[in-house]
Amino acid sequence: MGFKFTFLCDLLTSLDDSRTAKASTAAKNDNPDIRTVAQWFSRHGRTIHNANTDRVALLSCMFPEKRTDRVYWLQATQLSRVIGRCLGLGSSRLSELNRWQRPGGSDLGGCVEIVMRQAENYIPAGQELSVGEIDRAMAMIASRCRFSGPYARRNRTAVDVEETLSKLYRRSSSRDAKWLTRMILKSYSPVVFPEKYTLKKFHFLLPQLLQLQNSFEGALEMLASDPINHFPPNPDPQTAKSLSAVALQHMRPRPGIKVGRPDYYKARSIKHCHQMANGRRMSIERKYDGEYCQIHVDLSNKYTPIQIFSKSGKDSTADKDKIIPVIEETLRTGLPDCKFAHRCILEGELLVWNDQNRDLMDFSKIRRFIPRSGIMIGVDNDSP
C-alpha cells in the first residue's frame, strides 16, 4: 500500500516533543532533532527505498513548502470552513475548531486535533493513508488553481475539493489530521526539519542533486540513473566521499528543471565581507534591484525552446514571454554567430528601462509589466 503517512506523523510528533529538550541541551552541542531524524530513518529506511514507496510523494509530504509549483487556494480561513463541512461538525464543535483565530491559542492544525479527538475515527488495519494517496489528492487540488505551475495545470481535473479532502480526513486519526492540515498550509511550524541532514539521510547525494535540479522528480530521476542507482543510500563517510567523486562525473543540469540557487550569506560590513571571503578568489558583480530569473534555452525543443523560472522555482515563461525576443536577439539564436551550440542556462535580473530618462526604474515598476499567472496584481492604484 506504499509508505504510510502515519510514519511521517510519528517523526513530526517526535520533533515537536523534542523542542523543549533542544532548548535545555543547546549548550551541550547536542541537537535532539538530529538524533530523532537518524533514529526514524534507521527504523524506516528499508521501507523508504522499497520499490512500492512513492519517494517523490514522501519528499513532497515531508517538505510541502518546496512544492512551489502547487498552489491550493486554501488559506487557513477557507480551509477551516472546508474541514468543518468534511467532518460534518455541529455549531459547538465548529466554534471549537475556529479557536485558532483567537490570539495566543493553538493553530488550525492543533484545533483540528482537539475537535477530532472528541470522536476519534476508527481506521482498520491496512486502511491507513499512504503518502502517495495524499500526494495525488493534493496534485488534483493544485491543478484547478491558475497560480500553480504549468505542469500541475496540465494535469487539470474536475475535482471537488471538499469530497477529496473528506476522504483524507475521515481516514486519519486526530493526531495525523493535525499534521495533514499543516501540510496543506505548507508549514509544519513550530516544527522545523533539519533540512540538509534529513535530505542526506534520505540519500547521501540528494542535497547535491537538488542543487543541480531543484525538483524532487528530477533529483530522484538522477538517483535512478546508472551508475548512481547502484550506490547505497547511506554509506560510511569515506565511501561516500569516493562515490561522490564518481557521481560528479555523471551529474548534469537539465534544461527545463531549475538549477538550485547557492546559499547566500549577508555581511554586516565590507570588513565582515572580507572576513567571510577568507582569502578565497571571488568574482564580484553589481547588484541590480530587479526580479531574479533563470533562463533555460534548449534549441532541440521545438515547442518551448526558452523557459523562464522565477526565484521560487516556478515556471513563469507565459508571464515573461515579452522578453523572449530580447533573449533571442542577445544570444543570436538561429544565427551563425550564436553564443552556444545546443543548450544553455542563464541567470539574471529582470529590470525596467526608462527610454525617456535613460535609466533603470524602481523595482516596484516591474509589476506594471509582468503579470502573475496572467493577472496584473497590485497595479489598481498605480499612477498612469
Residue pairs with C-beta under 8 A, 6 or more apart in sequence:
1 52
1 126
1 128
1 130
2 52
2 53
2 54
2 57
2 130
2 131
2 132
2 133
3 44
3 47
3 48
3 53
3 54
3 57
3 58
3 130
3 131
3 132
4 128
4 129
4 130
4 131
5 61
5 128
5 129
5 130
5 131
5 133
5 134
5 172
5 176
5 180
6 128
6 129
6 173
6 176
7 44
7 47
8 58
8 61
8 62
8 131
8 179
9 175
9 176
9 179
10 40
11 36
11 37
11 40
12 179
12 188
12 191
13 175
13 179
14 36
14 40
15 33
15 36
15 37
15 191
15 192
15 193
16 190
16 191
18 32
18 33
18 36
19 190
19 191
21 32
22 31
22 32
22 33
25 31
25 32
31 194
33 192
33 193
33 194
34 194
34 197
37 193
37 194
37 197
37 198
37 201
38 201
41 48
41 201
41 202
41 234
45 233
45 234
47 53
48 55
48 58
48 202
49 55
49 233
54 130
54 131
54 132
54 135
55 202
55 216
55 220
56 135
56 216
56 217
56 220
57 130
57 131
57 132
57 134
57 135
57 136
58 131
59 66
59 202
59 216
59 220
60 66
60 67
60 131
60 135
60 138
60 216
61 131
61 134
61 135
61 183
62 193
62 198
63 193
63 195
64 183
64 184
64 186
64 187
64 188
65 186
65 187
66 216
67 142
67 186
68 149
68 312
68 313
68 314
69 142
69 148
69 149
69 151
69 152
69 313
69 314
69 315
70 138
70 139
70 142
70 148
70 149
70 152
71 142
71 145
71 147
71 148
72 138
72 141
72 142
72 145
72 184
73 144
73 145
73 147
74 82
74 141
74 161
74 184
74 185
75 185
76 100
76 107
76 108
76 185
77 101
79 108
79 181
79 184
79 185
80 97
80 98
80 100
80 108
80 111
82 161
82 162
82 165
83 97
83 112
83 165
83 169
83 181
84 94
84 97
85 162
86 162
86 165
86 166
86 169
86 170
87 115
87 116
87 166
87 169
87 170
89 97
89 115
93 115
93 118
96 111
96 114
96 115
97 111
97 112
97 115
98 111
99 105
99 106
99 111
100 106
100 107
100 108
100 110
100 111
105 111
106 114
107 182
107 189
108 181
108 182
108 185
109 177
109 178
109 179
109 181
109 182
109 185
110 178
112 174
112 177
112 178
112 181
113 174
113 175
113 177
113 178
114 174
115 174
116 169
116 172
116 173
116 174
116 177
117 174
120 173
120 174
121 170
121 171
121 172
121 173
121 174
123 171
123 172
123 173
127 171
128 171
129 168
129 171
129 172
129 176
133 168
134 168
134 180
134 183
137 164
137 165
137 167
137 168
138 184
139 152
139 155
140 155
140 157
140 159
140 164
141 159
141 161
141 164
141 165
142 148
142 152
143 152
143 153
143 155
143 156
143 157
143 159
144 156
144 157
144 159
144 161
145 153
146 153
146 373
146 374
146 375
147 372
147 373
149 314
149 315
150 315
150 317
150 318
151 315
165 184
168 180
169 177
169 180
172 180
179 188
182 188
182 189
196 207
199 206
199 207
199 210
200 206
200 207
201 234
202 233
203 223
203 233
203 234
204 231
204 233
204 234
204 235
204 240
204 243
204 244
205 223
205 228
205 231
205 243
205 244
205 247
206 219
206 223
208 244
208 247
208 251
209 218
209 219
209 222
209 223
209 251
210 216
210 219
210 260
211 259
211 260
211 262
212 219
212 222
212 251
212 252
212 253
212 254
212 259
212 260
213 219
213 221
213 222
213 253
213 254
213 257
213 258
213 259
213 260
214 257
214 258
214 259
214 260
214 261
214 313
215 257
215 258
215 313
218 254
218 257
222 228
222 250
222 251
223 229
225 250
227 246
227 250
228 247
228 250
231 243
231 247
232 239
235 243
253 259
253 345
255 296
255 297
255 298
255 301
255 307
255 343
255 345
256 296
256 298
256 301
256 304
256 307
258 294
258 296
258 309
258 313
259 294
259 345
261 311
265 276
267 273
267 276
288 349
288 351
288 360
289 349
289 351
289 360
289 362
289 363
290 348
290 349
290 350
290 351
290 360
290 363
290 366
291 310
291 311
291 349
291 350
291 351
291 363
291 366
291 370
292 310
292 311
292 347
292 348
292 349
292 350
293 308
293 309
293 310
293 311
293 316
293 320
293 347
293 348
293 349
293 350
294 308
294 309
294 345
294 346
294 347
295 306
295 307
295 308
295 309
295 327
295 345
295 346
295 347
295 348
296 306
296 307
296 308
296 309
296 343
296 345
297 305
297 306
297 327
297 331
297 333
297 340
297 343
297 344
297 345
297 346
298 305
298 307
298 342
298 343
299 305
299 333
299 334
299 342
299 343
300 342
300 343
304 317
305 333
306 317
306 324
306 327
306 328
307 315
307 317
308 315
308 316
308 317
308 320
308 323
308 324
309 315
309 316
310 316
317 324
318 373
318 374
319 370
319 371
319 372
319 373
319 374
320 350
320 370
322 369
323 350
327 333
327 346
328 334
331 338
331 339
331 340
331 344
332 338
332 339
350 366
350 370
351 360
351 361
351 366
352 360
352 361
352 365
352 366
352 368
352 369
353 359
353 360
353 361
354 360
354 361
367 376
367 377
367 378
367 379
368 376
368 379
368 382
371 377
